[in-house]
Amino acid sequence: MNHGAALSIVPLNDLSRGIARDRERLTAAVNTVLDSAYVVLGPQHSAFEQSLAAYLGVAAAVGVASGTDALELALKVAMPEGKNTVLTAANAGGYTSTAARRAGYGLRYADVDPASLCLTESAVLDSLTKDVGVVVVTHLYGNLTDVRGLKDLCLARGIRLVEDCAQAIGARRIEGAAGSFGDLATISFYPTKNLGALGDGGAVVTDSLDFAAQLKQLRQYGWESKYRVAVEGGINSRLDELQAAFLLARLPLLDALNERRRQIVTRYVEAARGGQLEVLPADGAHHVAHLAVVLASDREVARDHFSSHGVATDIHFPVPDHHQPGFRPGPQTLTVTERVSRQVFSLPCFPEMTEEEIDRVCSAIGSFS
Ligand SMILES: *Cc1c(COP(=O)(O)O)cnc(C)c1O
């Protein structure tokens, strides 16, 4: 082995760096929880719910055990009487489909816009059936897509709109933050998300105090009070006190870390200018650059190039939901979704990347032809 010349790989992500940076505040959070001896639904949990709601400018946040649980519970409270189907995009990793199936609902997919890779009003209109009661729009890769048209369309038809903000926490437009547009919105605190816990976690946010009250019952067995099951469909899905304390400690860092992510993607976009690769831009407060995503006409050749330059890549996401046998999808043709699922791949993008690592990714982008 030639240790001196060994080229380290630029990793897709490295959680150890954020933990090292935040070590003092995370340790203090642990100590606060140990001192209080509350381990579920305690004071750190309440404080985090309040801070998160204030940060997003919504009336209420309800902590749950994961982003997928957040979707399941949001769908249950959102689904109007007499409807049973969820309409969503098929290019967003399958989480909404998992949640809809667990909640017992049918699924339909709409194609995505070729520029934003998110749902649009016209695509939703094309795929709408009478049994659709909820539309879930995923702000994919960190891009808070403009949902105003979609919101009007849903409102006019008695359909509820849920925003999946698992990749977009902190994204903002003039009209409000990601999560403040839909009837409900869901967030994941999985460790690689922009606001990551040290384990699983999630939240549902809403401006409706009625929805929030229902969610608080559903996350704890359907209880209205201890051992009294008032509503159907309850599960056990709580955000642990420790995770809430970690998230409360990290929330103040989020905006600066999101800005750093945007800078990294902007460097990649500049490096790709005039070349064969298209790096999706993250050019403003509406985009929190959860992932740095590239479109390539021959993805395998492109990924081999990065691999030979010591740059890790991955695919988000390789198989669209309507081609996943586990979701038992009906037959649907989604032209943009299918093309993009063959072209997308992700480059390293996390706020703790060094300048040297960013330079190495940029030079690999520049040398691809
Ligand atoms: C990560 C993610 C989820 C699910 O979150 P978990 O906490 O892992 O259950 C949902 N939707 C999207 C778009 C995600 O990226």
The ligand as an SDF file (V2000), in Angstrom:
LIG
                    3D

 15 15  0  0  0  0  0  0  0  0999 V2000
  -36.3610   11.2850    4.1820 C   0  0  0  0  0  0  0  0  0  0  0  0
  -37.6420   11.5660    3.5170 C   0  0  0  0  0  0  0  0  0  0  0  0
  -38.8730   11.1570    4.0680 C   0  0  0  0  0  0  0  0  0  0  0  0
  -38.9910   10.1980    5.2160 C   0  0  0  0  0  0  0  0  0  0  0  0
  -38.4010   10.5240    6.3710 O   0  0  0  0  0  0  0  0  0  0  0  0
  -37.9830    9.4010    7.4630 P   0  0  0  0  0  0  0  0  0  0  0  0
  -37.7440   10.2160    8.6650 O   0  0  0  0  0  0  0  0  0  0  0  0
  -36.7710    8.7130    6.9490 O   0  0  0  0  0  0  0  0  0  0  0  0
  -39.1370    8.4670    7.6180 O   0  0  0  0  0  0  0  0  0  0  0  0
  -40.0470   11.5620    3.4470 C   0  0  0  0  0  0  0  0  0  0  0  0
  -40.0140   12.2850    2.3180 N   0  0  0  0  0  0  0  0  0  0  0  0
  -38.8620   12.6650    1.7360 C   0  0  0  0  0  0  0  0  0  0  0  0
  -38.9170   13.4770    0.4840 C   0  0  0  0  0  0  0  0  0  0  0  0
  -37.6410   12.3100    2.2950 C   0  0  0  0  0  0  0  0  0  0  0  0
  -36.5000   12.6890    1.7040 O   0  0  0  0  0  0  0  0  0  0  0  0
  1  2  1  0
  2  3  1  0
  2 14  2  0
  3  4  1  0
  3 10  2  0
  4  5  1  0
  5  6  1  0
  6  7  2  0
  6  8  1  0
  6  9  1  0
 10 11  1  0
 11 12  2  0
 12 13  1  0
 12 14  1  0
 14 15  1  0
M  END
$$$$
